Amino acid sequence: MTAPGPGGKVTPESNDRLAVIEAGLVTLAFFALVAFTQWVTFAVMGVGFVGREASFSEAVATLGISLVPSGAVIVLFAWVGGTRWGLGRRAVALLVFPLLGSAGRLAGLRLHWGEELSGLPAVAELANGLVAPLLALVIGLYYVDAQERARRIQRLIAQRELEAQRALGDLQAEELRVRQEVSHALHGRIQQRLVFIAARLAAIVPWAERDDDASKATELRELVEEVDELRETAVRELSHHLYPTGLDIGLHAAIQLYLARLPAAIAVTHEVSDAAAEVDDVTNPQLSTADRFLLVSVLEEGVTNAVKHGRATQVHVGLDLAEVEDAPALVVEVRDNGLTEVGSEISPLSSLARLRARMESRGGGLALVRSEHDDGATLRFWLPRPLTD
């Protein structure tokens, strides 16, 4: 339960006040139950208070006289902010406040019974009245301190989680930066060097032909073709794998460019909902580069598995903003017509399993669902995302 503080706001201090009151009153209630049991026992035995026969009404009245002052000092202690006091002030308060409650109890008993208590009986009643409010305050303070320790632990855990998320974000950003730099180096300087090498080799071919050395000319032409193939395939593929083409433009653009590179024998379709397009809008992007990179990586792995292992000839890619486990998420689906008996499960050591772990570390998930009626499967993966207006 929470209690409003000043201005109607719920604060830890107001919660502590309410907690010490609740714990204290519950403790007093247990004391009242014990005391009432004693009065019933006295009534059965014919023993009464200060020599008078105990009755039910007298038991209730005496308990009320005992509980009201004790409850009042507990509320007073909470109201003056005793839960925030230091150890020294608490020690004094644990003597003064129960003494006030016991004195009020003693005064009430005198008025109710109409008899003067003095000397040793008065001291005994005063001491007896200290027990209930003292124990109630001690239990209340212990409960409040336990709550405060729990709050500190929760704050520490939240702080550690935030620091871990920031560290993970920084690490992912640095990884993407390095990937982008290496990709640009491969795409730029390495490819350029390979172009120059191929050009120089091609320039030597006429010399070999003039020397009537057909074997050397043929070998040089083959070298030129190999260098061109290396530049156009291996270097380009490695550059794209490090940092997918179009990633800076948007997720949809990167997916389109990737799907365009698939063999013509594979029928490819893709669909993007309006909500997903709004999330991926380049003028107001809601996806970080790390998000786009992760989603494209999973997409490429899913399509590769469908074509390579499932021998799929049809692939459909869909992007949508939907509810996943009662939370909004950007969902990507890859449906194929591959063989159901191939790759029906995600191996713990597979690349998809590693990618699923990365998705889950970002609050998302990944699932592979095989079709029950015909060939094919659907790879579904998602990242949490706020709903668009």
C-alpha positions in Angstrom: 0.0 0.0 0.0 1.2 3.5 -0.8 0.3 6.8 0.9 0.4 10.3 -0.5 2.9 12.7 0.8 2.8 16.5 0.6 0.9 17.8 -2.4 -0.8 14.4 -2.9 2.4 12.7 -4.2 3.4 9.2 -3.1 6.9 9.4 -1.6 9.1 6.9 0.2 8.7 8.9 3.4 4.9 8.8 3.3 5.1 5.1 2.6 7.4 4.6 5.6 4.9 6.5 7.8 2.1 4.3 6.7 4.2 1.2 7.1 5.2 1.9 10.7 1.6 2.7 11.5 0.3 -0.6 9.9 3.0 -2.7 11.5 2.6 -1.1 14.9 -1.2 -1.4 14.9 -1.0 -5.1 13.8 1.4 -5.7 16.7 -1.0 -4.0 19.1 -3.8 -6.1 17.8 -1.9 -9.3 18.7 -1.3 -7.9 22.2 -5.0 -7.2 22.5 -5.8 -10.8 21.5 -3.4 -12.1 24.2 -4.8 -9.7 26.8 -8.4 -10.7 26.0 -7.5 -14.3 26.4 -6.1 -13.5 29.8 -9.4 -11.8 30.8 -11.4 -14.8 29.7 -9.1 -17.0 31.8 -9.5 -14.6 34.7 -13.3 -14.7 34.4 -13.3 -18.5 34.4 -11.1 -18.6 37.5 -13.1 -15.8 39.2 -10.2 -13.4 39.3 -10.8 -9.8 38.5 -8.8 -6.6 38.1 -7.8 -5.0 41.5 -10.1 -7.5 43.3 -13.2 -6.9 41.2 -14.9 -9.6 39.2 -14.0 -9.5 35.5 -16.8 -9.2 33.0 -16.8 -9.1 29.2 -17.7 -5.3 29.1 -14.9 -4.6 31.5 -12.4 -6.6 29.5 -13.4 -4.7 26.3 -13.2 -1.3 28.1 -9.8 -2.1 29.7 -8.4 -3.3 26.4 -9.6 -0.1 24.6 -8.1 2.1 27.3 -4.8 0.2 26.8 -4.8 0.3 23.0 -5.9 3.8 22.3 -2.9 5.6 23.9 -0.5 3.1 22.4 -2.0 3.5 19.0 -1.9 7.3 19.3 1.8 7.4 20.1 2.5 5.1 17.1 0.6 7.5 14.8 2.3 10.5 16.5 5.7 8.9 16.0 5.1 8.4 12.3 3.6 11.9 11.9 6.6 13.6 13.3 8.9 11.7 10.9 10.4 9.3 13.4 11.1 6.8 10.6 13.8 9.1 9.2 15.6 9.7 12.5 19.1 8.5 13.3 20.0 5.8 15.8 20.4 8.2 18.7 17.1 9.9 18.3 15.3 6.6 17.7 16.7 5.2 21.0 15.3 8.3 22.9 12.0 8.0 21.0 11.7 4.3 21.9 11.8 5.3 25.5 9.7 8.5 25.4 6.9 7.5 23.1 6.1 4.2 24.8 6.3 6.0 28.2 3.7 8.5 27.0 1.4 5.7 25.8 1.8 3.8 29.1 1.1 7.0 31.1 -2.1 7.5 29.1 -3.1 4.0 29.7 -2.6 4.3 33.4 -4.6 7.5 33.5 -7.4 5.9 31.6 -7.5 2.9 33.9 -7.7 5.2 36.9 -10.6 7.1 35.4 -12.4 3.9 34.3 -12.1 2.0 37.6 -12.4 5.1 39.8 -9.6 3.9 42.0 -6.2 5.5 42.7 -3.2 3.5 41.8 0.0 4.5 43.5 3.3 3.1 44.7 4.4 -0.3 43.5 1.1 -1.2 41.7 1.3 2.1 39.7 4.9 1.4 38.7 4.0 -2.1 37.8 1.1 -1.0 35.6 3.3 1.7 34.0 6.0 -0.8 33.2 3.4 -3.2 31.9 2.0 -0.6 29.6 5.4 0.1 28.1 5.7 -3.3 26.5 3.0 -3.1 23.8 3.9 0.3 22.3 7.6 -0.4 22.6 7.4 -3.7 20.8 5.0 -2.2 18.2 7.4 0.7 17.4 10.4 -1.7 17.2 8.6 -4.0 14.8 7.3 -1.1 12.8 10.8 0.4 12.5 12.3 -2.9 11.6 9.7 -3.3 8.9 10.4 0.2 7.5 14.2 -0.5 7.5 13.6 -3.7 5.7 11.6 -1.9 3.1 14.3 0.8 2.7 17.0 -1.9 2.3 14.8 -3.6 -0.4 14.5 -0.2 -2.2 18.2 0.4 -2.1 18.8 -3.1 -3.5 16.2 -2.4 -6.3 17.8 0.9 -7.1 21.3 -0.7 -7.2 20.0 -3.5 -9.5 18.3 -1.0 -11.7 21.5 1.1 -11.9 23.6 -1.9 -12.7 21.1 -3.0 -15.4 21.2 0.5 -16.9 25.0 0.6 -16.8 25.1 -2.8 -18.5 22.7 -1.7 -21.2 24.8 1.4 -21.8 27.9 -0.7 -21.9 26.3 -3.1 -24.3 25.0 -0.2 -26.5 28.5 1.4 -26.5 30.0 -2.0 -27.5 27.5 -2.5 -30.3 28.1 1.0 -31.5 31.9 0.4 -31.6 31.4 -2.9 -33.3 29.3 -1.2 -36.0 31.8 1.6 -36.4 34.7 -0.9 -36.9 32.5 -3.0 -39.3 31.7 0.1 -41.3 35.3 1.2 -41.5 36.5 -2.2 -42.6 33.6 -2.5 -45.1 34.4 0.9 -46.6 38.1 0.0 -46.8 37.2 -3.3 -48.7 34.7 -1.5 -50.9 37.0 1.4 -51.6 40.7 0.9 -51.3 40.9 -2.9 -51.7 38.5 -3.0 -54.7 40.4 -0.1 -56.2 43.7 -1.9 -55.9 42.2 -5.0 -57.5 40.9 -2.9 -60.4 44.4 -1.4 -61.0 46.0 -4.9 -60.8 43.5 -6.3 -63.3 44.2 -3.3 -65.6 47.9 -3.9 -65.4 47.6 -7.6 -66.1 45.3 -6.8 -69.0 47.8 -4.4 -70.4 50.5 -7.2 -70.5 48.3 -9.5 -72.6 49.1 -7.7 -75.9 52.8 -8.0 -75.2 52.4 -11.7 -74.7 50.5 -12.0 -78.0 53.1 -10.1 -79.9 55.7 -12.5 -78.6 53.6 -15.4 -80.0 53.4 -16.8 -76.5 49.8 -18.0 -76.5 50.0 -19.9 -73.3 51.2 -16.8 -71.4 48.5 -14.7 -72.9 45.8 -17.2 -72.0 47.1 -17.4 -68.4 47.1 -13.6 -68.1 43.6 -13.4 -69.3 42.6 -16.0 -66.8 44.3 -14.0 -64.0 42.4 -10.9 -65.1 39.1 -12.8 -64.9 40.0 -14.2 -61.5 40.9 -10.8 -60.1 37.7 -9.4 -61.5 35.7 -12.2 -60.0 37.5 -11.8 -56.7 36.7 -8.1 -56.7 33.1 -8.5 -57.8 32.1 -11.5 -55.6 34.4 -12.3 -52.6 35.3 -8.7 -51.7 31.8 -7.4 -52.3 30.3 -10.2 -50.3 32.7 -9.7 -47.4 32.1 -6.0 -47.5 28.3 -6.5 -47.4 28.6 -9.2 -44.7 30.5 -6.8 -42.5 28.1 -3.9 -43.0 25.0 -4.6 -45.2 24.5 -2.2 -48.1 21.8 0.4 -47.4 21.9 0.0 -43.7 22.4 3.7 -43.2 19.3 4.5 -45.3 16.9 2.2 -43.4 15.9 -1.3 -42.7 13.5 -1.6 -45.6 16.1 -0.3 -48.0 18.8 -2.7 -46.7 16.3 -5.6 -47.0 15.4 -4.6 -50.6 19.0 -4.4 -51.7 19.7 -7.8 -50.1 16.7 -9.5 -51.7 17.7 -8.0 -55.1 21.0 -9.9 -54.9 19.3 -13.3 -54.6 19.4 -15.6 -57.6 16.7 -15.1 -60.2 15.5 -18.7 -59.8 14.2 -17.7 -56.3 10.8 -16.0 -56.4 11.1 -13.1 -53.8 8.2 -10.9 -52.5 8.2 -8.5 -49.6 5.6 -6.4 -47.8 5.9 -3.6 -45.3 3.0 -2.3 -43.3 2.3 1.4 -42.9 3.1 1.1 -39.1 6.4 -0.5 -39.8 7.2 2.0 -42.5 6.6 4.8 -40.0 9.0 3.2 -37.5 11.6 2.9 -40.3 11.0 6.4 -41.8 14.4 7.9 -42.7 13.2 11.4 -41.8 12.2 10.3 -38.3 13.9 7.0 -37.6 12.9 5.0 -34.5 15.3 2.2 -35.3 19.0 2.5 -34.3 21.7 1.3 -36.6 22.4 -1.6 -34.2 18.7 -2.6 -34.4 18.8 -2.5 -38.2 22.0 -4.5 -38.4 20.7 -7.2 -36.1 17.4 -7.6 -38.0 19.2 -7.7 -41.3 21.7 -10.3 -40.0 18.9 -12.5 -38.8 17.0 -12.0 -42.1 20.0 -13.0 -44.2 20.7 -16.1 -42.1 17.1 -17.2 -42.3 17.0 -16.8 -46.1 20.3 -18.5 -46.5 19.1 -21.5 -44.4 15.8 -21.7 -46.4 17.7 -21.7 -49.8 20.7 -23.8 -48.8 19.2 -26.4 -46.5 15.5 -26.2 -47.3 16.1 -25.8 -51.0 13.3 -23.2 -51.1 12.3 -21.6 -54.4 10.0 -19.0 -52.9 10.7 -16.5 -50.1 8.4 -13.8 -48.7 9.6 -11.2 -46.3 7.1 -9.1 -44.2 7.6 -6.2 -41.8 4.9 -5.2 -39.4 4.3 -3.5 -36.0 2.4 -6.0 -33.8 1.7 -7.1 -30.3 4.1 -9.9 -29.2 3.6 -11.2 -25.6 1.3 -8.3 -24.8 4.0 -5.7 -25.9 4.4 -3.8 -29.1 7.3 -5.0 -31.3 8.7 -4.6 -34.8 8.2 -8.0 -36.3 10.0 -9.5 -39.4 8.7 -12.7 -40.9 10.6 -14.8 -43.5 8.3 -17.4 -45.1 9.6 -20.0 -47.5 8.5 -23.2 -49.3 11.5 -25.3 -48.3 11.4 -28.9 -47.3 9.8 -29.5 -43.9 12.2 -32.4 -43.0 15.2 -30.1 -43.3 16.1 -27.7 -40.5 12.9 -28.1 -38.6 14.6 -27.1 -35.3 17.1 -24.5 -34.3 20.3 -26.3 -33.2 21.8 -24.8 -30.0 25.1 -24.4 -31.8 23.7 -22.9 -35.0 24.1 -19.3 -36.1 20.4 -18.8 -35.6 20.7 -19.9 -32.0 23.4 -17.3 -31.5 21.3 -14.6 -33.2 18.3 -15.6 -31.1 20.4 -15.0 -28.0 21.3 -11.6 -29.3 17.7 -10.8 -30.0 16.7 -11.9 -26.5 19.5 -9.8 -25.0 17.8 -6.8 -26.6 14.4 -7.7 -25.3 13.2 -9.4 -28.5 13.0 -13.0 -29.6 13.1 -15.4 -32.5 11.0 -18.5 -33.4 11.0 -21.0 -36.3 7.6 -22.4 -37.1 7.2 -25.2 -39.6 4.1 -25.5 -41.7 1.7 -28.3 -40.7 0.0 -28.8 -44.0 2.5 -28.1 -46.7 6.2 -27.5 -47.3 7.8 -24.4 -45.9 8.5 -22.6 -42.7 8.2 -19.2 -41.1 11.1 -17.6 -39.3 9.7 -14.9 -37.0 11.8 -12.4 -35.1 11.1 -9.2 -33.3 12.5 -6.3 -31.3 10.4 -4.2 -28.8 9.2 -0.9 -30.2 6.7 1.7 -28.9 3.4 1.9 -30.7 3.1 4.7 -33.2 0.3 7.2 -33.0 
